[in-house]
């Protein structure tokens, strides 16, 4: 799975959660509501803002996957 991620950069929500319409599999297989709730509670990494767009550093997503989605408790 890691070979599909860039070494550095940022990911948008659809890149993390997948996009069934465009046949993009999820990196983190949770619903959008679960992802957003987890970002608020600290279960998942908090997003950065780029204007109105939420983005996540690819390094934080790599760490989340490597740690078995146990980020923040």
N, C-alpha and C positions, 0 to 999 in steps of 0.2 A: 504494500500500500504506500509506503514512504517513497518509492521510486516515482510515483505520480505527482508528488508535491515538489514545488520549487524549493531550493535551499533557503532562500530568503524571500521576503515579500509579504503580501497580505492576501487573505481570502475573504470573499463575501459569503453571506449566509447560505445562498443557494449552492455554493461550491462545497460547503461543509455538510449541509443536509441533503444534498443531491437534488436532482430535478428530473422527475419521472417523465415529464413531457419530452424532454430532450435526451432521455436515456443516460443521465449522469448519475452513477451510483453514489450513495452517501458515504462520507468519511466517518461520520458519527450518526448511527442509525436511530435517531430519535425524532419525534415530531417537532414542528416549529414552535409550538406552545411549550413543550418540555425544554427545548433549547433556550428559549428566551427566559423562561422561569429559572432555569439553571444558571444562566448568566447573571441574573439579578441576585440569586442567593449565594453565588460563589462556587456552585458545583462545577460550572464550566467557566472558562476565561471570559472576562468582561470585554466587550467590544471597544474599539476606538472609533471615533467619529471622523469621517472624511466628508464634510458638508453634512448632508442628510443621510449619508450611507454609513452603515455599520460595517467595520472591517476587523479582522482578527489577524495578528501576526502569525505567519505560518509556523513559526517556532513554538508558539503556545499550543497550536493544534497538534503538532508533532508530539509535544510533551504529554498532552492529554491522551492521545492514542497510546503512547508508549507506557503510560502509567495506568492503563486500563480504565480510563475515564474516572479517576478518583481525585481529580483536581479540586482543591479547596475543601476536602473532607468527604 
